Structures are given as structure tokens and as C-alpha cells.
């Protein structure tokens, strides 16, 4: 599963040809969660409220890039790296 971004100990990945709704896989300090592109946690959990807040902020800032990568992933093409939080 390609890593598309890493910041503040948070690793964000996206699977190729994954199921809908569009989402990302987030890892932080040994925990994992799946977030949709609205910042909702669909599965798993991150106990760090700060990490959840940072992921949600990143999703808001990078929504267009996430949608582009989702389309690439659905067609099996290489994903672009997405910039971390500024």
C-alpha cells in the first residue's frame, strides 16, 4: 500500500483499487484508522486527539489532491505524494 504522506509521526496510505467510499489509511503510534475524505473515522481509532485533529486539518487542506490520488488508485496507476501540513 503506497504511502502518500508522512508528518508528525502520522503515516497516510492509500490502497490500489480499494472499496468505496473514498478513504485513507492512517497510522500513528501503532494505532490505525480509516478516514473518509470528510474527516470521519470509518474504522479503527487513534487515541491521540491531536493526531485526529491534524489528520482532519490535512484532509481539509488536501481534498483535491486526495480525490486525484483516489482516481489514480482506482485505475491502478501510481499515486502522487501529497504535501504534509505547512
Buried (B, 14 or more C-beta within 10 A) or exposed (E): EBEBBEBEEBBBBBBBEBEEEBBBBBBBEEEBBBBBBEBEBEEEEBEBEEBBEBBBEBBEBBEEBBEBBBEBBBEEEEBEEBEBEE
